[in-house]
Amino acid sequence: MMANGYEQEQAELQQELTSITERINELDMREKCIQEFMDKAKSYIEMPKLTPELLRVFVRRIEEYEKPEKYSRTCGNPIIIHYAFQLPEQNGMPAIKVLARPTTKTA
């Protein structure tokens, strides 16, 4: 009976160890992605203007959709920005979803 208890405890500890190891691997991958982004960003710290090369380094794709309310002046177009870097937990999902607001015109 005591042996069964020890075997069950050992199995639970083994499962917990596996879970912790997976979490450590996930955090290592996340750190690697962030470090790659920081290395790229450091080379562009002093950027006097936005250039196509700079956009290609950081942005993979920008998607703009039609307004949800046609002919509306107050409704913005939905925009999704796909960055060139992705964190592992994003699973290919875009990093940011933005709902653009129209700029106000000044006379």
Secondary structure as GFF3:
##gff-version 3
##sequence-region A 1 107
A	DSSP	alpha_helix	2	42	.	.	.	ID=ss1
A	DSSP	alpha_helix	52	58	.	.	.	ID=ss2
A	DSSP	beta_strand	59	64	.	.	.	ID=ss3
A	DSSP	beta_strand	78	83	.	.	.	ID=ss4
A	DSSP	three_ten_helix	88	90	.	.	.	ID=ss5
A	DSSP	beta_strand	96	99	.	.	.	ID=ss6
###
